[in-house]
């Protein structure tokens, strides 16, 4: 890379980082005290990934999703998933038009830039599977016709804990489509006091001005793969992947897709901090959110939570 190209890349990284920081600040006005969760969500979208938010009702899952869409200037749609929801309710359906004598396709809510699949695990597996092609290929095939989805396209899904009544656990193939999974958790005492005393979050959300445009977001996504990943860092990553495949502490090892997801998420994290190269710390910051929903403990680690499994991995594999 020439000096001029390096200077241009650094300028682009600085501009992108500044825009992302502005977007994070605006989302933080709505979802208070959860900056790390917001940063993980932003890294997921920059990496062209889909986001899964799992937590108890009432902690701000839907609010976070809506705030992200507003801060990024995205056209957003929302589907409330229920047990009687059908795939056609998400994808769309063809209806016979008597005047033209032809079937007219009526697009479903999935034809938007950001789809909020609210409480996705309340729907049956058949309806959940309607998202698979859209999340992987960014297109849907309906009645033999393939239709492209808008650019950018994201799915942000929320789900309640599996132990709650009326939920259908997401199968592993569906979970694997989500680049990052986060939990919001309860707010700290000061943040909760600000919520109790402050303006209704819905009012703030309604007046939230975008910090980025879809075009700017697409430009940032193009810049993510240009963030340098060294051979030493790839050695570290492959060591982590190999440990999950060889250790008796895990039911199954991390797949190559999980490895690619870790690279993209770490590149996004570095770009958000205006760096043109990935550090081991970038990988570690996104690690639990990327692998937590892809791992299950076995043996002595059976029943361990996602964060505990991730911490175990990071402690077991040294940085080269």
Secondary structure, 3 states (H helix, E strand, C coil): CCHHHHHHHHHHHHHHHHHHHHHHHHHHHHCCCCHHHHHHHHHHHHCCCCEEEECCCCCCHHHHHHHHHHHCCCCEEEEECCCCCCHHHHHEEEEEECCCCEEEEEECCCCCCEEEEECHHHCCHHHHHHHHHHHHHCEEEECCEEEECCCCCEEEEEECCCCCCCCCCCCHHHHCCCCEEECCCCCCHHHHHHHHHCCCHHHHHHCCCCCCCHHHHHHHHHHHCCCECCHHHHHHHHHHHHHHHHCCCECCCCCHHHHHHHHHHHHHHHHHCCCCECCHHHHHHHHHHHHCCCCCECHHHCCCCHHHHHHHHHHHCCCC
